[in-house]
Amino acid sequence: MIGIFDSGVGGMTVARAIEKKLPHYRLIYFGDLARTPYGSKSPETIRKYARQNTEFLLSRGAKIILIACNSAASVASDSLREEFSVPIFEVITPAVKKAVANTKNGRIGVIGTRATIKSRIYEQKIQDLRPGFKVFASSCPLLVPLVEEGWLNKRETKMIVRRYLHPLKMKNIDTLVLGCTHYPLLKKLIGPRIGKRVRVIDSSQAIAADLQSFLAENPEVAKILSSGGESKYYVSDVTQAAMETAERIFGRKIELRIGA
């Protein structure tokens, strides 16, 4: 199975994108709702949570791990690769590659949690690829809780999104990376408020395409993955808002099981 973990239900945007691109593979998902958000936690705590999440997915049969949480990807990817022998993917690198390929003026905006932005991982990766590019990063700590509560169309959410995006809009960016897998759920609010000329990069779609390419190039890995059968979705706490958000992402009812 393909294992995916996130701090909550936002990472289900990754699961849904993979389901569309690779419909024959079974997924196992873990959303750490009981400890969300990760973005306000210390790097040490996030690494501990990421290790526990990975161990849980592996114990349930995962053969590949996808870190759908940008906060965890920014501080825990290297340590997880050192500790575990399975292929480990993270959402940051594919989104960076797509942003670099799409920008016309070399001015890229990034929004994410405090932990992701503080790590400067997007600046580092973008400038490693294209040293002359300018990266403008802004933390948006209120967005994950708003998504987890299902406040996707509230007036307050629209006002907060506008406030967060305004400084980036003033920087004349032409590409905006959604540096959190919760944020695709807010794309309908983000697009009009950042402007029509700005290309919005959805990291969930980028990592799904990356995984598809990897499996095509590594048939021996693809062969050991379970195909057919039921994908499973685990969370560390079940809430009504989480169930509604999961249904909104997939367009159907999703059974959320308690795990870890």
N, C-alpha and C positions, 0 to 999 in steps of 0.2 A: 504493500500500500504506500501511497504518497502521504507523508505526515506533514501537517501544517500547524504552526502554533502562532497565537497572537495574544495580546493582553486582554482582548475582549472579543466582540463579534465582528469588529471591523475587518479582521483578516479573512472573513468569509467572502469578501470581495475577491481575494486571491483564489479561494476555493472555487468560486463561481466561474472565474476566468479560466481556470484550469479545466473545470468540468466542460466548458464550451470547446476548448481546444483539444482536450484529450478525454473524450467522453467514455472511453472503454476502461479507464483505470479507476480503481477504488481509491477513495481518499479517507484519511482519518484526521480529524481536526480537533484541536484543543484551544478553547478560549478561556483565559484566566480571569474570568469576571470577578471573582472574589478578591483579586488583588489589583485590579485595574484602577487607575491608569499607571503604566510603567514610566511614562515620561517625567514624572515628578520624583522618581526614586533615584537612589545613588547607583553608580555603575556597578558596584559590588553586589547590591541587591538584585539588580536586573540580571547580572550574570548567573546568580544563584537560581533565580526563577527560570531563566532560559535553560539551564542544565536540567532542572527538575522536569520542565515541560518536554524536553528532548527525551529524557529517560522514560517518561510516561508513554510517549508515542512509539518509541522503540519496543517497549514492553507489550504494546498492542499490535505489533506486526509491521510498523513502518520500516521501509527500506531506504527511503530518501527523506530528508528533513528540509522543509521550507520555513524560514523565519519570516513570517508575515508582519511582524512587529518591527517598525523602523527603529524604535528605541533599543530593542534587543539586538537588532542587526548592527547598529552603530557601535555597540560596546561589547557584544558577546560572540560575534561570528568567529573570530580567530580562536578564542578559547574553546568553543564547541568543536571546531575542526581539529584542534589538537587532542581533544579528549575522545572524540567519537570517530569511527572509521567509515561511516556511511557518507555518501555525497550530501553536502549541506549547501543550500542556496539561500540567498538573502535578497530582499527587495530593493536594496539601494543600488547595486551595480547595474542591473538592467535599466533602471530608471535614468541613471546618469548617462549611460550610453545613448539612450533614446533622446535625452535632452540635448546632448552635444550634437547629435545628428540632425536635430530639428531647428536649432537656433540659427537665425540669420545675422543677428547683430552681436552675438557673443555675450549677451547680458541675460543671465538666467536667475530666476527667483526660486527659492525653496521655502516651503512652509512645513513645519513639523512640531513635535513636542519639544519641551525644554531640553530633555536628554539628547535627542537627535541633533538639535541645533547646536547645543553646547559642545558636542563631540566634533563638530566641524567636518564630519565625514563626507558630506556632499561637496563642500569646497575642495577638500583634498582630492577626492576622486575626479571631479570635473577638471581641476587644474593639473592633475597628473596627465589627463588626456589632452587637454588644450590649455597650456599655461597662460595664454593671453586672455582667456575668458574672464568675465567679471561675474561673481556669484553674490547674490544678495539673499541672505537667509533670515527668516523671522519665525520665532516660536509662537505657537497658537495654543496655549495650554487649555483653553476653555472648550475647544472643538471636540475632543474625544469624549468628555463627559456629556456634552450635548447630543452627540451621536448615540452614545450608549443609552441615554434617556429617551431616544426617539424624537428629539426636538428638531426634526429636519426642516420643517416649514414654518417654524415659529418666527414671529416678528423679531424677537430678541436675538435669535440665531442669525438672521439676516443682518442685523445691525452690527453684531460682533464680527461676522465675516467681513463686512465692509471696512470696519475699523482695522482689522488685521491686514487686509490687502492694500489699503491706501498707501502706506510707505513704499511698498514694492511697486505699485503702479507709478509712483513718482520717479522711480529709478529707470524708467523706460525699458523694462524687461520685455522680451518677446516670447519667452518660454517660462512656464511655471511648473515646477515639480511638486506634486502632492506627496510630501515626504512622510506620509502616514496612511496606512491602508484603511483607516476610518474615513479619510477625506473624500474618496470617490462618491460616498453617499451624499456629499454636499456639492457635487459638481454643478448641479443646476443652480445653486446659489453662487458658487465661485466664478463660473464662466462670465456671467453678465457683469460681475463686480470687478473683475480684473481687466475686462475689455476683450472685444472680439478679435483683435489682432494678436492676442497672446495665446500661444499653443499650450494647452494644459496636458501635462504628462501624468498618466495614471499608472502608478507603479505595479498595481495588480495585473494589468494587461501586459506590462513589460516582462514581469517575472514568468508569467504563463508562457509567453513566446520563447523566453530563454530556456525554460524546462523542455518545451516541445523540441527545440533544436538539440538540446543535450541528449534526449532519449533517441532521436533520429540518428545521432552520431555515435551513440553507445548502446547498440542493440543488446549487448550482454546484460546491461543494467535494466533495460526495458523488459527483458525476458523474465526477470525475477519479481517484477511488480505484479500484484494481483489485478486481474482484469475481470470485469463483470461483477455481479453482486452489489451489495449495498454499501455506500459510503457512510461513515459514522461521524457524528458531531458531538464532541464532549465539551463541557464547560465546568468550571469549578463552582459556579453558582447559577441558578436559573432564575431569571426575572421575566416579568411580562414584557418589558421593553426589549429585552434581548430576543425573545421569541418573535416579537413583531418585526424587529430589525432583520432577523434571519429570513423571515418570510418575505420581507421587502426585497432583500438582496437576491434570493433565488426565485421569487415569483411563485413559491409554493410553500406549504407547511414543512418545516424542518423539525425533526425530533431532536431536542437537546438533552443529552444524557449527562448525568453527574459523573465526573471523573477526577482523578488525582487528588 
